[in-house]
Amino acid sequence: MPSRPRLTPRLQTVFKACMALLGLLSVVIILLVAGEIYSVRSLRAYSGRFFELQGDRYVAVHPAMIPGSFGRTKRPGEFRVFALGGSAMMGTPYVHQMYDRISTLFNLLAAPNEGGIPTWLAAFLKAAMKTRGREVSVVNAAMGGLDLAYVLAAAKEIVEVGEPDALVVMSGNNERAGPLFSGYDLKDRRTFPQAMKDLTAAYSKNMAELAKLAKERNVDLYVLTVPVNIRDWKPADIVDFDEAKASELSNAGRCRDILRLPAASGMENSLQAYLAAKCWDAGDRPDIARPLYLKARDLDKSFKRARSGWNAVVRGLKGPRVHVLDMERIVEEYAADGLPGSDLFLDECHFRLEGNRMAGFEIGRAIALDQGIPPTLFDGLRDLDIRIWTPRQLTALYILKIVKWQRLKWFSLARRVRGDENIKTLIRNYEQAYEDHQAVDWVMKLQLKSAYRHLAGRDRVDKRPRDASAAPRRGGSSSP
């Protein structure tokens, strides 16, 4: 019997070294992922201040915020705005929260923190207000992953130390029952309606407190309804109906029959509504699809998107210093067919870069008009171009995105067993963002290109013509 070839001592040493390196790398990856999960889950345990005085400036110290600061004393003529809310307002994924040291390799990568709504809001307001000889400061005080109760707490601290002229609030994607990111018990959907009532009541109470705070402290409060991805985000639910039959009905164009399929629980199912909406959408009936998409969003058990009830609370908010900006309706005007999806969002609720630009323009327009800036002057700023990132920062941003895409792909291998389409959608959208921006050619090499020259040609969000019969874009001030 011929003997099997044996490795030379040198090859054996190399093999053992490679295996040891692979083992070490596996341990490091496990520790980093575990550390990141712990960091995210510890956000709600933080009970300290949001800003601390360091020298002559107040500096953000809350781990859910991005690095930022503002002067202890407001300069003469300074118009100071604070942007508050969750990660959609903050600018994820173009910004990095302070707890997120792991994904930035413990700050070895100089992660940029520009590109979110506050960045664009500052650019548009500065350009408009300089015509009145006023200096503008916009502070990004939003917090990723936290709910309106935290926004209210931050606002109370800001009015004490920040001398704000205006607070801009867009919050609603993080109102959840249970611990952070735990979602809801899908095995007991009987309690879901009551959970919605309780969360809506808490949301309404906190919004009323914000309006009261603005009145007492004589600060303008701009409150936004919350837009989300309804067209291209599959809701989470238990499949207690014949999903194969639903697909068969959809292929046959029998959209109405999808909702007639019996559900074992006897309760409305978000997936049925979503599949019916997709069916009507494929048949070029966005008018019928829209209410079904909204129903699917409102019945979604993942608790990561604002509900119709919470936006209704915002629309009904009143107060002498309250200004309601119906961002949900505005985004529908920009979206293809009036159905916000992957054309504006990277995932369930976070805008693409140009979506942030669009939101910043619309918020800035509302504030500027209330400050006496002529609408024709502000509308002339729509194509204002700014340099957000230096080449070094831009390279760092896209290195972080590449890491994120790969991690999502690894994660999706396990999730795909359960048929989770959202992870694949998320990966596809991030890769599309890379293609849109064309900042880094990661197949050949990290070759820096002009992100904004390309954005101006391909990733610009064009406003759809407004229907004269459409609802008003903004509610304006409710003051007499």
Secondary structure, DSSP 8 states (H G I E B T S, - for coil): --------HHHHHHHHHHHHHHHHHHHHHHHHHHHHHHHHHTGGG--S-SEEEETTEEEE--TTS-S-EEESS--TTEEEEEEEESHHHHTTTSS--TT-TTTTTTTTS-----SSHHHHHHHHHHHHHGGGT-EEEEEE---TT--HHHHHHHHHHHHHHS--SEEEEE--TT--SSSTT----TT-GGGHHHHHHHHHHHHHHHHHHHHHHHHHHT-EEEEE------SS--------S-HHHHHHHHHTT-HHHHTTS--TTSS--HHHHHHHHHHHHHTT-HHHHHHHHHHHHHH-TT--S--HHHHHHHHT---TTEEEE-HHHHHHHHSGGG--STTTBSSSS-B-HHHHHHHHHHHHHHHHHHTT--HHHHHTTTT-------HHHHHHHHHHHHHHHHHHHHHHHHHGGGT-HHHHHHHHHHHHHHHHH--B-TTT---B--HHHHIIIII--------TTS--SEEEE---
